[in-house]
Amino acid sequence: IWLEAAACQNATATLMWDTPTTNPAVAACVTGTNTQKGVADFADGANSLSMQRTLALPSDFTGAVDVKVKWLTTATTGDVVWQIATICVADAETDDPAFNTADAFTADTAKGTANQLNDATKTGITMTGCAAGEAWHIKVFRDSAHASDTLAATARLIGVELTLRRAQ
């Protein structure tokens, strides 16, 4: 499943994810000579910025999920630490659960050239409390206060790819 971070209509950017009332990721447009796209900006700073999505797990979901985060930055050095947290809600459960402990990606290093694409991957994210057919809350954030996050610039999230295992 590919979940784009944002869309850009002319010069107006809009996130394709929900944001919290404090420390949200911010929508931005990236305008090239030939391409125009929306991104979610995760600035460097003392606070972890985040955004969330809710999906339905398929009825044949078997429990394992891998994640790939596609991002870029204007910086040519430094590492980003992305994190993802999940939780699920079943029929007749309250839909405001606490997230599972977040999975931190291994620090992903910016390319040596500005605005080159970066792929950060995480295999087997925590899906405790999740079962087939449930509502699935996903939160993505940059932990810029993490000791391994050394990128002194904004990390621009293009999108998130989720690989779900399903019964055959």
C-alpha positions in Angstrom: 0.0 0.0 0.0 1.5 3.4 -1.0 0.3 6.3 1.1 1.5 9.7 -0.3 2.3 12.3 2.3 0.8 15.3 0.7 -0.6 16.8 -2.5 0.2 20.0 -4.2 -2.4 22.0 -6.2 -0.5 24.8 -8.0 1.3 26.3 -5.0 -1.1 25.1 -2.3 0.1 22.0 -0.4 -2.3 19.8 1.6 -1.4 16.8 3.8 -3.0 13.5 3.0 -2.7 12.5 6.7 -4.3 13.7 9.9 -2.2 15.8 12.2 -2.2 16.4 16.0 -3.0 19.7 17.6 0.7 20.2 18.7 3.9 19.4 16.8 2.4 18.4 13.4 4.3 17.7 10.2 3.6 20.6 7.7 2.5 20.3 4.1 4.8 21.9 1.4 5.2 21.9 -2.3 8.3 20.8 -4.1 8.5 22.5 -7.5 11.1 21.2 -10.0 11.6 22.1 -13.6 9.5 19.2 -14.7 7.7 17.9 -11.6 5.4 19.3 -8.9 4.6 17.3 -5.7 3.4 17.6 -2.2 5.6 16.6 0.8 5.2 16.5 4.6 8.0 18.6 6.2 9.5 17.3 9.4 11.8 20.2 10.6 14.8 19.7 12.8 14.1 20.7 16.4 13.5 19.8 19.9 10.1 18.2 19.3 9.0 15.1 17.4 6.7 16.1 14.6 4.1 13.6 13.5 1.1 12.7 11.4 -1.4 9.8 11.4 -3.6 7.7 9.1 -6.4 5.2 9.7 -6.8 2.2 7.5 -8.7 -1.0 7.6 -6.7 -4.2 7.9 -7.8 -6.7 5.3 -9.9 -9.7 6.4 -7.0 -12.1 5.4 -4.3 -10.1 7.2 -1.8 -12.5 8.9 0.1 -10.1 11.3 3.3 -9.0 9.7 4.0 -5.5 8.3 7.1 -3.9 6.7 7.5 -0.2 6.1 9.5 1.9 3.6 9.7 5.6 4.0 10.6 7.7 0.9 12.0 11.1 1.7 14.4 13.8 0.6 16.3 16.8 2.0 18.2 19.8 0.8 21.0 18.9 3.2 23.9 16.8 1.9 25.0 15.3 5.3 23.3 14.0 8.4 21.1 11.2 9.5 17.3 11.1 10.1 15.6 8.8 12.6 12.0 7.9 11.4 9.6 6.1 13.7 6.3 4.5 13.3 3.7 3.5 15.9 0.6 1.4 15.4 -2.5 0.3 17.2 -5.8 -1.3 16.2 -9.4 -1.1 17.2 -11.9 -3.9 16.9 -15.7 -3.7 16.6 -17.3 -2.4 19.8 -14.0 -1.1 21.2 -13.4 2.6 21.9 -11.6 4.3 19.0 -9.0 6.3 21.0 -6.4 3.7 22.0 -2.8 4.4 23.2 -0.3 3.5 20.5 2.1 0.6 20.8 5.7 1.5 21.5 7.1 3.1 18.3 9.5 1.3 16.1 12.6 3.3 15.3 14.2 2.9 11.9 18.0 2.7 11.7 19.3 6.2 11.1 19.0 6.9 7.3 21.8 9.1 5.9 21.1 12.0 3.5 22.6 11.6 0.1 25.7 13.6 -0.8 23.6 15.6 -3.3 20.7 17.8 -2.3 17.2 16.6 -3.0 18.1 13.0 -3.9 15.6 10.4 -2.9 16.2 8.3 0.3 14.5 5.1 1.2 14.4 4.0 4.9 13.1 0.5 5.6 11.8 -1.3 8.7 10.9 -5.0 8.7 8.4 -6.4 11.1 6.9 -3.4 12.8 5.1 -3.8 16.1 1.4 -4.8 15.5 0.5 -5.8 19.1 -3.3 -5.8 19.5 -4.0 -5.9 15.8 -6.1 -8.5 14.0 -7.6 -9.0 10.5 -10.5 -6.7 9.8 -9.8 -4.1 12.5 -9.3 -0.3 12.1 -5.5 0.3 12.0 -4.1 3.6 13.3 -0.6 4.5 12.0 1.6 7.3 13.3 4.8 8.4 11.5 7.2 10.8 13.1 10.7 12.1 13.0 12.5 11.9 16.3 14.9 14.8 15.8 15.9 14.7 19.5 17.2 11.1 19.0 21.0 10.9 19.5 21.3 9.3 16.0 19.2 12.1 14.3 22.0 14.4 13.1 20.3 16.0 10.1 20.4 19.8 10.8 17.7 20.4 8.2 14.1 19.5 7.3 13.3 16.0 6.2 10.7 16.0 3.5 8.5 12.9 3.5 7.1 11.9 0.1 5.2 8.9 1.2 5.1 5.6 3.1 4.9 2.1 1.6 3.3 -0.6 3.7 3.8 -4.3 2.9 1.1 -6.4 4.7 1.2 -10.2 4.8 -2.0 -11.9 3.8 -3.3 -15.4 3.7 -3.3 -17.1 0.3 
